[in-house]
Amino acid sequence: MFALVLLAACKPDEQPVPDTGLDYVRIRPGDYIIYEVDSIVYDDFDGDTTHYRYQLKEVIESVFADNEGRPAQRLERYVRYYNDTVPYSNLPWTLARVWSAARTATTYERVEENVRYVRLNFPLRSGNRWDGNSFNTIGEWQYKCTAADEPYQINSLNFDSTAFIVQKADTNRLYYKLYTERYARHTGLIEKQVVDVFDTTLAPSSVLTRIAGGLVYRAKVVEWGHQ
């Protein structure tokens, strides 16, 4: 009996729960995040260049069971377009899209325009790789987490722990493709960039200086909270 009591007294402390990075994603209904978006579309057919500026608000409207029976979030996405005579705060929000997301113990998946992507892979560590298109027919894209738990600043907003994801990086003399996302703990996606442009010549200069067609899209967080 004495030996058993002694053994129990010498039992080591329980090990802490491993940090897998699940808090890089928010899943609570009522949480929202607002981005300022700057987008340029280059039309290679008629040579037009169209510049779009707007704010995008994504709200976790509710939770439901997806087709696999998992808890998923209904994401309502609202927009209000830039007006040089009216501040954003005086413009109404218009519902533009309804997407969904599901966070599991190993993945953060989003269904955007009926296409499912694996945006994050847990545990989230620098150097991790995964196929972001494993649930769709786009073809394999090897996402890579190139930094985790690093501080980052967007304008006057400071974040203690962020993770940077390179989804695609491919360039040559005819095209330039760079897709990236940055997430912050307790906030979610805070910055997104898509540069997917091309030219039809083989000039030695960078494609970015002679764009014939494609898209440049940048979104940065300006506000987040709970409503």
N, C-alpha and C positions, 0 to 999 in steps of 0.2 A: 504494500500500500504506500509506504514511504517513497519507494522508487518511482511509482506512478505519479505521485504528487510532485516529486522533484522534476520528473520529465516534463510534466505539464507546465511547471514554472519556467523551465528553460526553453519552451517553445518559441522559436523566433517570431518576430513581428510579421504580420501579414504583408505580403508584397503589394506595393501600390498598383492601381489599375494602369496599364500602359496607355500612354497618350497616343491615340491613333489619328488625331486631327479632325475628328468629326465636327468640332465646333467651327471649322472653316465654312460650314454651311448652316443656315438657319432654316428651321422647319416649322416654326410656331405660327399658327393662323393669326392674321392681323399684322404680322411683320411686313414692313415695306422698305424699299430702297429706291432712290431717285438718281438718275444719271443725266449728265449733259452729253448729248451726242452730236458729233460733227462728222458728216459723211459726204463724200464726193463720188459721184458716178460718172465715169468716162464712157461715152457712147462711141464705139468704133465705127458704127454704121454711118452716122451723120456728123460725127466730130463734135457733138455737143458735150459740154461739161456742166453737170447739175450739182449744186451745193445744197445740202440739207442740214439745218440746225434745229434741234428740238430737245425737249426733256422727255425722258422715259421713266415711268414709274411702274415698278413690279410689286404686286401685292400677293402675299400668300392668303388667298381668300378662304380656303377651307382644306380639310383633309378628307380623303376618300380611299377606298380600297381599289388598287389598280387591277389589271387583268390577271395578275399573279397573286392577288390577295394581299399585297403589301401595302402599308400606309404610304400614301402619295399626297402631294400637295397640288392643289389647283392654283396656277399662277395667272393672275389677271394683269395684263400689260396695257398701260394707258400712255397716251402721248399728248403733248401740247407743243405746237410749233412756234419757233422763234418769230417774234414780231418786233421790229425795231422801234415801234411807238408804244408798245405795251409790255410791261415787265411780266416775266413768267408767272409771278404770283397772282396776277390778275387774269390769267387765262384759264379756261376750264380744261379739265382732263377729259379725253375721249378714249373709250375702250377700243383698243386696236387688235389685240390678240388674246387668246387663252391657251396657255401651255400647261405642262405639268412636270413634276419632278418627283424623284424618289431617292431617299438616302438610306442605304443599307449599311451593314457593318463593314463592307468592303468597297462600295462604290457610291458615287453620286451621279445619278442618271437624270437627264432632262429630255423631254419629248418636245421638240420645237418644230412647228409646222409638220406634225405627224412623223418626224424623224427622231429616233432615239439616239442620244449620244452619251458616252461615259465621260463626264467632264472631270471627275476626280476619282482617284483610286486610293483606298485606305489600307494600311496606315500611310499617311501622306509624308513622304520623306524625300529629301533632295536626292536626285538620281533615279527615282522610280520611273518606270516606263510602262505604258499600257496602250492597247488599241482603243482609241476613242470611238471608233466606228464598228465595234464588234457586234452591235445590235442593229446595224443598218446595212444598206447595200452600196454605200459610197465607195468603199474600198479601205484598206487598212491605212490608218494614220497613227504613227507611233507618238503618242503624247509623251512628254517628259517634264517632270518637275525639276526645274533647274535650281530652285532656291526655296527653302522653307524656314519659317520662323525668323524672317529678317524684317527689320523696320523699313518703313516706306512712307513717303509723303506725297500727297496729291493736293496741290495748291496749299491751303492752310490746314489740311487735315493730316494728322499724324497717326500712323498705325504701328503698333509694337511688333506684331507678328503677321507676316504675309507670306504667301506661297506663290511662286511664279511658274506658270505652266506654258510651255511651248508646244502648241498643237501641230503646227506644220511650219517648216522653214526650208524653202526650196527656191533657188534662183539660178538663172543663167542669162544669156544675152538676149533672150526673147521674153522672159517673164520673171516676175518677182512675187513670191508668195510667202507671207508671214502672218501666222495666226497665233495670238497669245492671249492669255487671261491671267489676272492676278486676283487672289482671294485673301481676305483678312479674317482672322479669328473673330468670332462673335458678330461679324458683319456680312460675310458672304463675298460675292463677286464685287470688286471695287473698280476694276479697270479691264477693258477689253479692246483689242486691236485686231483689225483685219486689213491687210494690204494684199490685194490680189489683182495685179495689173500686168499688162503685156504690151509689146510693140511688135511690129511686123518686119522690122529691119534687123540687121545684124551689126548695128553700129557698136563701137567699142565702149561707149559711155554707158552709165548705169541706166537700166530701164526706167528708174524713177525720174529721170530727167527727160524722157521722151515717151510718155505714156500715150498709147493709142486707145486702150480700152481697159475696163475693169472697175474696181471699187477700192476706196480707202475709207475705212470706218473706224472711229475711235469713240469710246464711251468712258466717262469718268464719273465716279460717285460724287454727289454733292450733298446728299442727305439720306439718313436712314432712321428707322424707329419703329414704333408700334402704334397702330390706330384702333 
